[in-house]
Amino acid sequence: MPERGPMTLFSMTTRAMSAQMVRMNAATSNLANAGSVSTTAEGAYRPIRPVFAVELDRASGLTGVTSSGLVRAETAPTKRYDPSHPLADADGNVFEAPVDETAEMVEIMESARQYQNLVQALQTAKQLMLETLRSQ
Amino acid sequence: MNERLFGIHGAALTLRSERMGVIASNIANAATPGYKARDIDFNAALDARLADQRGDITAGAQAGQVWRTPTMPSMDGNTVELNREQVAFAENAVAYSATLSFVTGKVNTITRALKGE
């Protein structure tokens, strides 16, 4: 969503925080779909990942971040032989979503750390701005 | 006028504020593939700023812009290292506060002189 006017420290941090939130939601969706099965290889869930891109504002010299879209991982679903499964195909196979739970957990932790960092930086910056305003 | 009243502190405060934005940009882009972390070399930038105020020929607004050299480069081309950015941000915030107190002190002195207290 393009915004009018030059980028400020606040709008930049807002965007970066939104981007981190998209990242965290994507990882959470992947985790939620771990272990979900499908009858066909095409129908199986593929993990999603957001793509971050730099957004330079020449007027203020600040560099924000946008998530320019989501990509699906190209990993092939895991084929498992389970004839008793209600979703099994004619050969008795089901296709499991290729989600790496550990990788997703690490992704969430890293995202949380970076989000925290942003909040802290914004707090410090805001405090300094207020000090500057209050000084007579 | 600004230079005569505040000495180097006026320019320094602006520069500190700009550096805060640059470091915040680095923190915001900690997960962007291919992002190259930037910083401002405070000494060089302040020299350029002061020379500019005196009317000398300068290197322009880009003076003092430096790229970070990562301790360990990552595979996605991102050169942001959160620990270094955190330290740089904290250092810059302290220096901003110090400069601000100089400016405030100067303003207080002038105000007192004007009021004749």
gemmi code that builds the backbone of each chain (N, CA, C; Angstrom):
import gemmi

chains = {
    "A": [
        ("MET", (0.853, -1.196, 0.000), (0.000, 0.000, 0.000), (0.885, 1.240, 0.000)),
        ("PRO", (0.971, 1.961, -1.114), (1.819, 3.150, -1.139), (1.220, 4.272, -0.297)),
        ("GLU", (2.111, 5.004, 0.349), (1.656, 6.041, 1.261), (2.090, 7.390, 0.719)),
        ("ARG", (1.286, 8.406, 0.933), (1.649, 9.745, 0.454), (2.693, 10.341, 1.380)),
        ("GLY", (3.516, 11.208, 0.826), (4.495, 11.914, 1.642), (5.741, 11.098, 1.874)),
        ("PRO", (6.800, 11.743, 2.370), (8.041, 11.022, 2.608), (7.908, 10.029, 3.750)),
        ("MET", (8.769, 9.009, 3.685), (8.746, 7.973, 4.706), (9.322, 8.528, 6.010)),
        ("THR", (8.644, 8.286, 7.096), (9.175, 8.682, 8.394), (9.682, 7.434, 9.104)),
        ("LEU", (10.356, 7.681, 10.226), (10.854, 6.554, 11.019), (9.691, 5.668, 11.454)),
        ("PHE", (8.553, 6.318, 11.726), (7.387, 5.570, 12.212), (6.787, 4.706, 11.117)),
        ("SER", (6.574, 5.297, 9.941), (5.950, 4.508, 8.873), (6.880, 3.384, 8.422)),
        ("MET", (8.193, 3.681, 8.456), (9.147, 2.648, 8.063), (9.076, 1.452, 9.017)),
        ("THR", (9.063, 1.766, 10.321), (9.012, 0.679, 11.303), (7.695, -0.080, 11.201)),
        ("THR", (6.597, 0.662, 10.960), (5.295, 0.005, 10.808), (5.338, -1.030, 9.698)),
        ("ARG", (5.906, -0.614, 8.556), (5.961, -1.531, 7.417), (6.822, -2.741, 7.718)),
        ("ALA", (7.964, -2.470, 8.361), (8.860, -3.587, 8.677), (8.188, -4.563, 9.636)),
        ("MET", (7.409, -4.003, 10.586), (6.717, -4.872, 11.532), (5.637, -5.677, 10.826)),
        ("SER", (4.937, -5.049, 9.877), (3.922, -5.781, 9.104), (4.580, -6.914, 8.323)),
        ("ALA", (5.749, -6.609, 7.744), (6.448, -7.636, 6.968), (6.818, -8.812, 7.859)),
        ("GLN", (7.297, -8.510, 9.059), (7.649, -9.594, 9.978), (6.409, -10.389, 10.369)),
        ("MET", (5.272, -9.684, 10.462), (4.034, -10.373, 10.837), (3.603, -11.328, 9.722)),
        ("VAL", (3.734, -10.866, 8.469), (3.416, -11.737, 7.331), (4.275, -12.994, 7.386)),
        ("ARG", (5.560, -12.780, 7.695), (6.504, -13.890, 7.757), (6.099, -14.879, 8.851)),
        ("MET", (5.715, -14.311, 9.999), (5.346, -15.180, 11.111), (4.056, -15.938, 10.809)),
        ("ASN", (3.089, -15.240, 10.179), (1.832, -15.904, 9.821), (2.071, -17.024, 8.823)),
        ("ALA", (2.959, -16.787, 7.858), (3.256, -17.818, 6.858), (3.845, -19.047, 7.540)),
        ("ALA", (4.797, -18.815, 8.448), (5.423, -19.941, 9.152), (4.401, -20.679, 10.000)),
        ("THR", (3.483, -19.918, 10.619), (2.460, -20.549, 11.446), (1.508, -21.387, 10.599)),
        ("SER", (1.150, -20.873, 9.412), (0.293, -21.647, 8.506), (0.973, -22.944, 8.118)),
        ("ASN", (2.272, -22.851, 7.832), (3.018, -24.063, 7.473), (2.977, -25.076, 8.609)),
        ("LEU", (3.191, -24.574, 9.826), (3.179, -25.471, 10.983), (1.805, -26.110, 11.157)),
        ("ALA", (0.763, -25.289, 10.965), (-0.597, -25.795, 11.141), (-0.901, -26.891, 10.139)),
        ("ASN", (-0.300, -26.798, 8.956), (-0.567, -27.775, 7.911), (0.424, -28.927, 7.894)),
        ("ALA", (1.332, -28.950, 8.862), (2.276, -30.065, 8.927), (1.497, -31.342, 9.201)),
        ("GLY", (1.783, -32.361, 8.451), (1.106, -33.629, 8.680), (-0.225, -33.767, 7.975)),
        ("SER", (-0.679, -32.715, 7.294), (-1.925, -32.849, 6.546), (-1.649, -33.673, 5.280)),
        ("VAL", (-2.605, -34.546, 4.929), (-2.367, -35.442, 3.802), (-3.368, -35.177, 2.683)),
        ("SER", (-3.026, -35.661, 1.497), (-3.888, -35.470, 0.343), (-3.830, -36.713, -0.527)),
        ("THR", (-4.836, -36.885, -1.369), (-4.887, -38.065, -2.240), (-3.878, -37.946, -3.373)),
        ("THR", (-3.705, -36.721, -3.907), (-2.797, -36.530, -5.040), (-1.575, -35.724, -4.608)),
        ("ALA", (-0.507, -35.860, -5.403), (0.720, -35.110, -5.111), (0.482, -33.623, -5.314)),
        ("GLU", (-0.367, -33.264, -6.292), (-0.621, -31.850, -6.592), (-1.473, -31.200, -5.497)),
        ("GLY", (-2.337, -32.018, -4.887), (-3.259, -31.475, -3.887), (-2.636, -31.273, -2.524)),
        ("ALA", (-1.414, -31.799, -2.322), (-0.776, -31.696, -1.008), (-0.357, -30.257, -0.738)),
        ("TYR", (-0.382, -29.915, 0.515), (0.000, -28.548, 0.916), (1.502, -28.345, 0.730)),
        ("ARG", (1.876, -27.196, 0.139), (3.303, -26.845, 0.031), (3.570, -25.662, 0.953)),
        ("PRO", (4.695, -25.685, 1.667), (4.994, -24.569, 2.577), (5.098, -23.238, 1.825)),
        ("ILE", (4.613, -22.170, 2.451), (4.702, -20.845, 1.831), (5.757, -20.013, 2.548)),
        ("ARG", (6.368, -19.109, 1.769), (7.393, -18.207, 2.306), (7.158, -16.823, 1.723)),
        ("PRO", (7.196, -15.780, 2.580), (7.086, -14.436, 2.009), (8.407, -14.003, 1.370)),
        ("VAL", (8.311, -13.129, 0.366), (9.508, -12.580, -0.268), (9.620, -11.117, 0.147)),
        ("PHE", (10.710, -10.780, 0.788), (10.901, -9.399, 1.226), (11.675, -8.631, 0.165)),
        ("ALA", (11.325, -7.351, 0.012), (12.026, -6.501, -0.949), (12.311, -5.153, -0.309)),
        ("VAL", (13.411, -4.549, -0.758), (13.818, -3.241, -0.235), (12.950, -2.157, -0.856)),
        ("GLU", (12.619, -1.168, -0.045), (11.798, -0.058, -0.520), (12.513, 1.237, -0.116)),
        ("LEU", (13.237, 1.819, -1.075), (14.067, 2.996, -0.765), (13.267, 4.278, -0.960)),
        ("ASP", (13.332, 5.150, 0.037), (12.691, 6.451, -0.070), (13.791, 7.494, -0.204)),
        ("ARG", (13.923, 8.070, -1.408), (15.046, 8.973, -1.653), (14.903, 10.284, -0.890)),
        ("ALA", (13.682, 10.704, -0.625), (13.470, 11.992, 0.039), (14.040, 11.989, 1.450)),
        ("SER", (13.856, 10.889, 2.178), (14.299, 10.862, 3.563), (15.542, 10.005, 3.755)),
        ("GLY", (15.947, 9.240, 2.752), (17.118, 8.380, 2.871), (16.858, 7.134, 3.687)),
        ("LEU", (15.593, 6.884, 4.028), (15.265, 5.692, 4.810), (14.975, 4.524, 3.866)),
        ("THR", (15.245, 3.337, 4.356), (14.983, 2.147, 3.559), (14.006, 1.260, 4.301)),
        ("GLY", (12.818, 1.152, 3.780), (11.808, 0.304, 4.406), (11.853, -1.083, 3.793)),
        ("VAL", (10.873, -1.882, 4.168), (10.811, -3.235, 3.619), (9.360, -3.564, 3.299)),
        ("THR", (9.145, -4.233, 2.178), (7.801, -4.692, 1.849), (7.867, -6.182, 1.593)),
        ("SER", (6.755, -6.859, 1.807), (6.726, -8.252, 1.389), (6.033, -8.252, 0.042)),
        ("SER", (6.804, -8.583, -0.992), (6.304, -8.425, -2.354), (5.506, -9.632, -2.822)),
        ("GLY", (5.283, -10.595, -1.951), (4.463, -11.732, -2.350), (4.853, -12.986, -1.596)),
        ("LEU", (4.085, -14.025, -1.843), (4.368, -15.308, -1.197), (4.759, -16.310, -2.270)),
        ("VAL", (5.734, -17.136, -1.958), (6.076, -18.217, -2.888), (5.844, -19.548, -2.196)),
        ("ARG", (5.494, -20.534, -3.016), (5.324, -21.877, -2.491), (6.617, -22.653, -2.713)),
        ("ALA", (7.015, -23.425, -1.723), (8.248, -24.202, -1.840), (8.074, -25.270, -2.912)),
        ("GLU", (9.180, -25.578, -3.580), (9.130, -26.535, -4.685), (9.359, -27.974, -4.224)),
        ("THR", (9.371, -28.160, -2.896), (9.646, -29.507, -2.386), (8.511, -30.466, -2.730)),
        ("ALA", (8.898, -31.675, -3.073), (7.886, -32.680, -3.419), (7.260, -33.224, -2.136)),
        ("PRO", (5.950, -33.481, -2.146), (5.306, -34.040, -0.951), (5.823, -35.460, -0.657)),
        ("THR", (5.757, -35.798, 0.587), (6.243, -37.127, 0.986), (5.159, -38.168, 0.681)),
        ("LYS", (5.554, -39.202, -0.057), (4.592, -40.267, -0.384), (4.667, -41.323, 0.714)),
        ("ARG", (3.509, -41.690, 1.237), (3.505, -42.680, 2.319), (2.481, -43.766, 1.984)),
        ("TYR", (2.874, -44.988, 2.187), (1.958, -46.098, 1.887), (1.078, -46.352, 3.100)),
        ("ASP", (-0.223, -46.119, 2.931), (-1.150, -46.268, 4.052), (-2.527, -46.603, 3.490)),
        ("PRO", (-2.739, -47.863, 3.109), (-3.990, -48.236, 2.410), (-5.233, -48.037, 3.257)),
        ("SER", (-5.072, -48.069, 4.589), (-6.265, -47.951, 5.431), (-6.722, -46.494, 5.572)),
        ("HIS", (-5.911, -45.569, 5.090), (-6.258, -44.149, 5.214), (-7.423, -43.821, 4.283)),
        ("PRO", (-8.435, -43.075, 4.776), (-9.581, -42.763, 3.913), (-9.210, -41.951, 2.674)),
        ("LEU", (-8.096, -41.225, 2.705), (-7.709, -40.409, 1.553), (-6.730, -41.135, 0.622)),
        ("ALA", (-6.453, -42.384, 0.886), (-5.472, -43.097, 0.065), (-5.962, -43.252, -1.368)),
        ("ASP", (-5.005, -43.173, -2.333), (-5.398, -43.335, -3.742), (-5.454, -44.826, -4.098)),
        ("ALA", (-5.621, -45.123, -5.403), (-5.846, -46.501, -5.840), (-4.708, -47.435, -5.439)),
        ("ASP", (-3.439, -46.869, -5.388), (-2.287, -47.693, -5.018), (-2.097, -47.779, -3.506)),
        ("GLY", (-2.964, -47.106, -2.748), (-2.849, -47.130, -1.297), (-1.864, -46.120, -0.746)),
        ("ASN", (-1.535, -45.061, -1.548), (-0.581, -44.045, -1.100), (-1.305, -42.752, -0.697)),
        ("VAL", (-0.755, -42.084, 0.298), (-1.218, -40.718, 0.613), (-0.001, -39.791, 0.485)),
        ("PHE", (-0.287, -38.524, 0.227), (0.800, -37.554, 0.047), (0.776, -36.549, 1.201)),
        ("GLU", (1.873, -36.505, 1.918), (1.955, -35.682, 3.122), (2.634, -34.349, 2.799)),
        ("ALA", (2.164, -33.297, 3.463), (2.749, -31.966, 3.228), (4.217, -31.950, 3.661)),
        ("PRO", (5.138, -31.454, 2.793), (6.567, -31.484, 3.126), (6.968, -30.308, 4.024)),
        ("VAL", (6.449, -30.297, 5.237), (6.751, -29.193, 6.155), (7.839, -29.620, 7.128)),
        ("ASP", (8.880, -28.785, 7.232), (9.964, -29.054, 8.185), (9.654, -28.261, 9.448)),
        ("GLU", (9.134, -28.956, 10.466), (8.672, -28.263, 11.681), (9.783, -27.472, 12.350)),
        ("THR", (10.983, -28.067, 12.399), (12.099, -27.386, 13.063), (12.423, -26.078, 12.349)),
        ("ALA", (12.488, -26.140, 11.017), (12.814, -24.936, 10.246), (11.766, -23.853, 10.480)),
        ("GLU", (10.484, -24.276, 10.553), (9.408, -23.299, 10.755), (9.513, -22.663, 12.146)),
        ("MET", (9.838, -23.492, 13.138), (9.994, -22.961, 14.501), (11.126, -21.949, 14.561)),
        ("VAL", (12.238, -22.274, 13.892), (13.384, -21.354, 13.857), (12.984, -20.058, 13.165)),
        ("GLU", (12.223, -20.200, 12.092), (11.756, -19.029, 11.343), (10.911, -18.125, 12.254)),
        ("ILE", (10.019, -18.727, 13.025), (9.162, -17.955, 13.927), (10.002, -17.265, 14.997)),
        ("MET", (10.975, -17.996, 15.559), (11.816, -17.415, 16.608), (12.620, -16.240, 16.069)),
        ("GLU", (13.187, -16.413, 14.882), (13.997, -15.345, 14.295), (13.136, -14.126, 14.002)),
        ("SER", (11.958, -14.391, 13.490), (11.039, -13.304, 13.180), (10.652, -12.545, 14.448)),
        ("ALA", (10.404, -13.299, 15.520), (10.029, -12.662, 16.790), (11.160, -11.790, 17.315)),
        ("ARG", (12.387, -12.270, 17.176), (13.537, -11.497, 17.635), (13.660, -10.192, 16.852)),
        ("GLN", (13.467, -10.292, 15.541), (13.616, -9.093, 14.717), (12.487, -8.107, 14.979)),
        ("TYR", (11.303, -8.636, 15.245), (10.159, -7.783, 15.587), (10.449, -7.033, 16.884)),
        ("GLN", (10.948, -7.765, 17.888), (11.317, -7.172, 19.181), (12.327, -6.052, 19.003)),
        ("ASN", (13.317, -6.339, 18.172), (14.361, -5.372, 17.889), (13.789, -4.091, 17.319)),
        ("LEU", (12.836, -4.239, 16.407), (12.192, -3.084, 15.786), (11.456, -2.259, 16.826)),
        ("VAL", (10.712, -2.947, 17.694), (9.941, -2.252, 18.720), (10.862, -1.456, 19.625)),
        ("GLN", (11.985, -2.100, 20.002), (12.929, -1.437, 20.891), (13.544, -0.199, 20.232)),
        ("ALA", (13.937, -0.359, 18.966), (14.531, 0.767, 18.240), (13.536, 1.908, 18.139)),
        ("LEU", (12.280, 1.563, 17.846), (11.261, 2.603, 17.709), (11.029, 3.313, 19.041)),
        ("GLN", (11.028, 2.536, 20.121), (10.830, 3.134, 21.445), (11.921, 4.153, 21.758)),
        ("THR", (13.181, 3.743, 21.505), (14.304, 4.649, 21.762), (14.182, 5.897, 20.907)),
        ("ALA", (13.896, 5.712, 19.628), (13.796, 6.850, 18.709), (12.686, 7.799, 19.141)),
        ("LYS", (11.561, 7.215, 19.543), (10.414, 8.026, 19.976), (10.763, 8.835, 21.219)),
        ("GLN", (11.465, 8.173, 22.148), (11.859, 8.849, 23.382), (12.766, 10.037, 23.079)),
        ("LEU", (13.722, 9.827, 22.154), (14.636, 10.913, 21.796), (13.879, 12.055, 21.136)),
        ("MET", (12.926, 11.717, 20.285), (12.134, 12.755, 19.607), (11.361, 13.569, 20.629)),
        ("LEU", (10.765, 12.889, 21.600), (9.987, 13.588, 22.628), (10.887, 14.493, 23.461)),
        ("GLU", (12.089, 13.988, 23.783), (13.040, 14.798, 24.542), (13.375, 16.071, 23.782)),
        ("THR", (13.585, 15.911, 22.467), (13.924, 17.060, 21.632), (12.788, 18.070, 21.616)),
        ("LEU", (11.569, 17.567, 21.590), (10.407, 18.461, 21.558), (10.251, 19.197, 22.882)),
        ("ARG", (10.514, 18.484, 23.975), (10.261, 19.063, 25.292), (11.328, 20.076, 25.692)),
        ("SER", (12.575, 19.881, 25.188), (13.654, 20.793, 25.608), (13.339, 22.206, 25.112)),
        ("GLN", (13.465, 23.162, 25.999), (13.072, 24.526, 25.621), (14.237, 25.248, 24.945)),
    ],
    "B": [
        ("MET", (23.665, 31.846, 11.210), (23.034, 32.114, 12.515), (23.051, 30.849, 13.365)),
        ("ASN", (22.554, 29.789, 12.754), (22.501, 28.498, 13.416), (23.891, 28.065, 13.871)),
        ("GLU", (24.877, 28.255, 12.962), (26.236, 27.817, 13.259), (26.844, 28.670, 14.370)),
        ("ARG", (26.561, 29.988, 14.335), (27.146, 30.886, 15.346), (26.559, 30.589, 16.713)),
        ("LEU", (25.293, 30.247, 16.747), (24.615, 30.044, 18.033), (24.987, 28.703, 18.658)),
        ("PHE", (24.932, 27.643, 17.856), (25.070, 26.302, 18.429), (26.433, 25.663, 18.173)),
        ("GLY", (27.313, 26.336, 17.452), (28.601, 25.723, 17.139), (28.399, 24.497, 16.272)),
        ("ILE", (29.084, 23.408, 16.603), (28.935, 22.208, 15.782), (27.699, 21.413, 16.187)),
        ("HIS", (27.062, 21.787, 17.297), (26.018, 20.923, 17.841), (24.757, 20.869, 16.994)),
        ("GLY", (24.457, 21.964, 16.299), (23.286, 21.956, 15.416), (23.440, 20.921, 14.316)),
        ("ALA", (24.592, 21.007, 13.632), (24.854, 20.051, 12.545), (24.957, 18.640, 13.102)),
        ("ALA", (25.573, 18.509, 14.281), (25.759, 17.178, 14.863), (24.417, 16.525, 15.180)),
        ("LEU", (23.479, 17.339, 15.681), (22.166, 16.784, 16.052), (21.422, 16.278, 14.821)),
        ("THR", (21.467, 17.067, 13.735), (20.838, 16.631, 12.483), (21.444, 15.327, 12.001)),
        ("LEU", (22.768, 15.285, 12.089), (23.486, 14.107, 11.609), (23.164, 12.880, 12.452)),
        ("ARG", (23.096, 13.077, 13.758), (22.753, 11.969, 14.653), (21.362, 11.436, 14.322)),
        ("SER", (20.447, 12.369, 14.042), (19.079, 11.969, 13.694), (19.063, 11.175, 12.390)),
        ("GLU", (19.868, 11.652, 11.413), (19.936, 10.928, 10.139), (20.521, 9.531, 10.339)),
        ("ARG", (21.554, 9.457, 11.182), (22.200, 8.157, 11.404), (21.231, 7.196, 12.081)),
        ("MET", (20.398, 7.744, 12.968), (19.388, 6.912, 13.631), (18.466, 6.282, 12.575)),
        ("GLY", (18.075, 7.095, 11.574), (17.228, 6.582, 10.498), (17.925, 5.494, 9.697)),
        ("VAL", (19.207, 5.705, 9.417), (19.962, 4.732, 8.616), (20.070, 3.401, 9.361)),
        ("ILE", (20.379, 3.480, 10.666), (20.530, 2.235, 11.433), (19.171, 1.553, 11.608)),
        ("ALA", (18.113, 2.359, 11.795), (16.770, 1.771, 11.887), (16.405, 1.075, 10.578)),
        ("SER", (16.846, 1.648, 9.445), (16.612, 0.998, 8.148), (17.290, -0.365, 8.104)),
        ("ASN", (18.508, -0.415, 8.635), (19.215, -1.701, 8.665), (18.452, -2.721, 9.497)),
        ("ILE", (17.954, -2.273, 10.663), (17.221, -3.194, 11.538), (15.948, -3.667, 10.843)),
        ("ALA", (15.301, -2.738, 10.130), (14.056, -3.102, 9.439), (14.318, -4.119, 8.345)),
        ("ASN", (15.509, -4.057, 7.733), (15.800, -4.939, 6.606), (16.641, -6.143, 7.010)),
        ("ALA", (16.548, -6.529, 8.269), (17.383, -7.631, 8.765), (17.081, -8.939, 8.032)),
        ("ALA", (15.892, -9.054, 7.424), (15.527, -10.319, 6.777), (15.345, -10.171, 5.272)),
        ("THR", (15.750, -9.019, 4.698), (15.570, -8.817, 3.266), (16.757, -9.389, 2.504)),
        ("PRO", (16.537, -10.343, 1.596), (17.665, -10.917, 0.861), (18.352, -9.853, 0.000)),
        ("GLY", (19.685, -9.870, 0.020), (20.443, -8.962, -0.832), (20.575, -7.552, -0.308)),
        ("TYR", (20.022, -7.258, 0.862), (20.119, -5.898, 1.398), (21.522, -5.655, 1.929)),
        ("LYS", (22.098, -4.499, 1.558), (23.440, -4.155, 2.043), (23.314, -3.092, 3.130)),
        ("ALA", (23.785, -3.430, 4.331), (23.661, -2.514, 5.469), (24.528, -1.275, 5.250)),
        ("ARG", (23.972, -0.120, 5.605), (24.686, 1.157, 5.451), (24.962, 1.736, 6.825)),
        ("ASP", (25.853, 2.707, 6.836), (26.093, 3.464, 8.063), (26.633, 4.826, 7.649)),
        ("ILE", (26.682, 5.736, 8.617), (27.259, 7.049, 8.362), (28.516, 7.176, 9.202)),
        ("ASP", (29.641, 7.476, 8.542), (30.877, 7.762, 9.271), (30.721, 9.168, 9.840)),
        ("PHE", (30.487, 9.214, 11.145), (30.070, 10.477, 11.759), (31.105, 11.591, 11.562)),
        ("ASN", (32.395, 11.279, 11.789), (33.437, 12.296, 11.669), (33.474, 12.910, 10.277)),
        ("ALA", (33.527, 12.035, 9.272), (33.619, 12.503, 7.891), (32.385, 13.315, 7.515)),
        ("ALA", (31.206, 12.815, 7.921), (29.964, 13.487, 7.562), (29.863, 14.855, 8.237)),
        ("LEU", (30.310, 14.928, 9.488), (30.241, 16.199, 10.213), (31.208, 17.212, 9.600)),
        ("ASP", (32.416, 16.752, 9.239), (33.375, 17.632, 8.576), (32.772, 18.211, 7.305)),
        ("ALA", (32.143, 17.326, 6.511), (31.539, 17.762, 5.250), (30.429, 18.770, 5.509)),
        ("ARG", (29.623, 18.498, 6.525), (28.507, 19.379, 6.872), (29.007, 20.773, 7.265)),
        ("LEU", (30.058, 20.786, 8.099), (30.585, 22.072, 8.575), (31.238, 22.844, 7.432)),
        ("ALA", (31.962, 22.113, 6.562), (32.577, 22.767, 5.404), (31.495, 23.353, 4.514)),
        ("ASP", (30.372, 22.639, 4.418), (29.240, 23.096, 3.620), (28.673, 24.381, 4.197)),
        ("GLN", (28.577, 24.444, 5.523), (28.036, 25.642, 6.181), (28.949, 26.843, 5.976)),
        ("ARG", (30.261, 26.575, 5.940), (31.213, 27.666, 5.727), (31.241, 28.078, 4.273)),
        ("GLY", (30.647, 27.286, 3.399), (30.591, 27.625, 1.991), (31.739, 27.042, 1.186)),
        ("ASP", (32.497, 26.125, 1.760), (33.586, 25.494, 1.018), (33.022, 24.461, 0.056)),
        ("ILE", (33.879, 24.033, -0.865), (33.461, 22.979, -1.789), (33.508, 21.650, -1.029)),
        ("THR", (32.424, 20.873, -1.142), (32.367, 19.632, -0.379), (32.078, 18.446, -1.279)),
        ("ALA", (32.101, 17.308, -0.648), (31.838, 16.064, -1.387), (30.338, 15.854, -1.588)),
        ("GLY", (29.512, 16.770, -1.080), (28.069, 16.635, -1.261), (27.412, 15.947, -0.092)),
        ("ALA", (26.128, 15.680, -0.245), (25.339, 15.129, 0.858), (25.704, 13.681, 1.168)),
        ("GLN", (26.366, 13.013, 0.196), (26.670, 11.598, 0.383), (27.936, 11.379, 1.211)),
        ("ALA", (28.589, 12.470, 1.654), (29.845, 12.325, 2.386), (29.644, 11.503, 3.650)),
        ("GLY", (30.559, 10.630, 3.912), (30.504, 9.837, 5.138), (29.654, 8.595, 5.035)),
        ("GLN", (29.028, 8.360, 3.867), (28.211, 7.142, 3.700), (29.131, 5.936, 3.568)),
        ("VAL", (28.967, 4.961, 4.414), (29.797, 3.764, 4.307), (28.906, 2.521, 4.303)),
        ("TRP", (29.437, 1.462, 3.718), (28.743, 0.173, 3.728), (29.344, -0.673, 4.832)),
        ("ARG", (28.516, -1.434, 5.474), (29.005, -2.328, 6.519), (29.726, -3.517, 5.911)),
        ("THR", (30.845, -3.905, 6.537), (31.505, -5.143, 6.139), (31.095, -6.207, 7.141)),
        ("PRO", (30.398, -7.251, 6.689), (29.923, -8.252, 7.648), (31.059, -9.110, 8.188)),
        ("THR", (30.930, -9.517, 9.445), (31.922, -10.419, 10.033), (31.869, -11.774, 9.331)),
        ("MET", (30.629, -12.245, 9.122), (30.444, -13.481, 8.355), (29.353, -13.232, 7.335)),
        ("PRO", (29.696, -13.204, 6.046), (28.669, -12.942, 5.035), (27.645, -14.069, 4.998)),
        ("SER", (26.373, -13.716, 4.783), (25.348, -14.759, 4.717), (25.076, -15.107, 3.263)),
        ("MET", (24.439, -16.243, 3.052), (24.274, -16.757, 1.692), (23.294, -15.949, 0.860)),
        ("ASP", (22.334, -15.275, 1.526), (21.345, -14.528, 0.756), (21.809, -13.108, 0.418)),
        ("GLY", (23.072, -12.786, 0.739), (23.606, -11.477, 0.361), (23.255, -10.362, 1.305)),
        ("ASN", (22.579, -10.684, 2.394), (22.215, -9.672, 3.381), (23.407, -9.433, 4.311)),
        ("THR", (23.756, -8.157, 4.526), (24.938, -7.878, 5.362), (24.573, -7.260, 6.710)),
        ("VAL", (23.297, -7.422, 7.134), (22.879, -6.879, 8.430), (23.240, -7.874, 9.529)),
        ("GLU", (23.919, -7.386, 10.561), (24.166, -8.223, 11.746), (23.516, -7.523, 12.921)),
        ("LEU", (22.480, -8.170, 13.449), (21.626, -7.482, 14.433), (22.392, -6.977, 15.645)),
        ("ASN", (23.366, -7.758, 16.124), (24.098, -7.315, 17.311), (24.823, -6.003, 17.060)),
        ("ARG", (25.455, -5.903, 15.874), (26.190, -4.674, 15.567), (25.245, -3.494, 15.399)),
        ("GLU", (24.092, -3.764, 14.800), (23.135, -2.669, 14.602), (22.607, -2.188, 15.948)),
        ("GLN", (22.353, -3.143, 16.842), (21.853, -2.770, 18.174), (22.843, -1.884, 18.898)),
        ("VAL", (24.122, -2.291, 18.861), (25.153, -1.510, 19.553), (25.278, -0.129, 18.914)),
        ("ALA", (25.297, -0.097, 17.592), (25.438, 1.176, 16.894), (24.256, 2.089, 17.214)),
        ("PHE", (23.057, 1.503, 17.266), (21.860, 2.288, 17.558), (21.931, 2.869, 18.965)),
        ("ALA", (22.349, 2.027, 19.932), (22.456, 2.484, 21.323), (23.486, 3.594, 21.447)),
        ("GLU", (24.650, 3.389, 20.803), (25.715, 4.390, 20.867), (25.227, 5.718, 20.284)),
        ("ASN", (24.522, 5.598, 19.155), (24.022, 6.797, 18.497), (22.975, 7.506, 19.357)),
        ("ALA", (22.146, 6.724, 20.043), (21.109, 7.326, 20.892), (21.731, 8.103, 22.048)),
        ("VAL", (22.785, 7.526, 22.644), (23.470, 8.212, 23.745), (24.103, 9.506, 23.246)),
        ("ALA", (24.773, 9.413, 22.088), (25.422, 10.601, 21.531), (24.388, 11.670, 21.169)),
        ("TYR", (23.232, 11.239, 20.686), (22.151, 12.172, 20.361), (21.726, 12.907, 21.623)),
        ("SER", (21.548, 12.159, 22.711), (21.151, 12.755, 23.988), (22.182, 13.774, 24.450)),
        ("ALA", (23.473, 13.425, 24.313), (24.540, 14.328, 24.741), (24.495, 15.622, 23.937)),
        ("THR", (24.397, 15.480, 22.609), (24.346, 16.656, 21.740), (23.129, 17.510, 22.068)),
        ("LEU", (22.012, 16.817, 22.314), (20.780, 17.537, 22.627), (20.930, 18.348, 23.908)),
        ("SER", (21.635, 17.785, 24.893), (21.796, 18.525, 26.147), (22.697, 19.740, 25.936)),
        ("PHE", (23.663, 19.654, 25.030), (24.476, 20.834, 24.702), (23.603, 21.924, 24.093)),
        ("VAL", (22.763, 21.521, 23.140), (21.893, 22.487, 22.463), (20.941, 23.127, 23.470)),
        ("THR", (20.336, 22.278, 24.328), (19.403, 22.787, 25.340), (20.099, 23.777, 26.271)),
        ("GLY", (21.328, 23.418, 26.698), (22.084, 24.300, 27.585), (22.325, 25.645, 26.946)),
        ("LYS", (22.667, 25.622, 25.687), (22.931, 26.865, 24.955), (21.658, 27.719, 24.894)),
        ("VAL", (20.554, 27.062, 24.562), (19.284, 27.784, 24.458), (18.917, 28.398, 25.813)),
        ("ASN", (19.119, 27.610, 26.889), (18.813, 28.113, 28.228), (19.657, 29.335, 28.563)),
        ("THR", (20.959, 29.267, 28.214), (21.849, 30.387, 28.479), (21.370, 31.655, 27.780)),
        ("ILE", (21.043, 31.508, 26.494), (20.601, 32.667, 25.702), (19.293, 33.221, 26.274)),
        ("THR", (18.370, 32.299, 26.625), (17.081, 32.746, 27.167), (17.290, 33.540, 28.439)),
        ("ARG", (18.181, 33.030, 29.299), (18.442, 33.722, 30.561), (19.044, 35.098, 30.314)),
        ("ALA", (19.962, 35.155, 29.357), (20.598, 36.435, 29.008), (19.562, 37.433, 28.488)),
        ("LEU", (18.634, 36.918, 27.668), (17.605, 37.810, 27.090), (16.657, 38.329, 28.165)),
        ("LYS", (16.312, 37.453, 29.106), (15.377, 37.848, 30.155), (16.051, 38.765, 31.167)),
        ("GLY", (17.380, 38.706, 31.234), (18.127, 39.538, 32.163), (18.010, 39.089, 33.607)),
        ("GLU", (17.913, 37.768, 33.786), (17.786, 37.260, 35.168), (19.127, 37.322, 35.872)),
    ],
}
model = gemmi.Model(1)
for chain_id, residues in chains.items():
    chain = gemmi.Chain(chain_id)
    for i, (resn, *xyz) in enumerate(residues, 1):
        res = gemmi.Residue()
        res.name, res.seqid = resn, gemmi.SeqId(i, " ")
        for name, pos in zip(("N", "CA", "C"), xyz):
            atom = gemmi.Atom()
            atom.name, atom.element = name, gemmi.Element(name[0])
            atom.pos, atom.b_iso = gemmi.Position(*pos), 0.0
            res.add_atom(atom)
        chain.add_residue(res)
    model.add_chain(chain)
structure = gemmi.Structure()
structure.add_model(model)
structure.setup_entities()
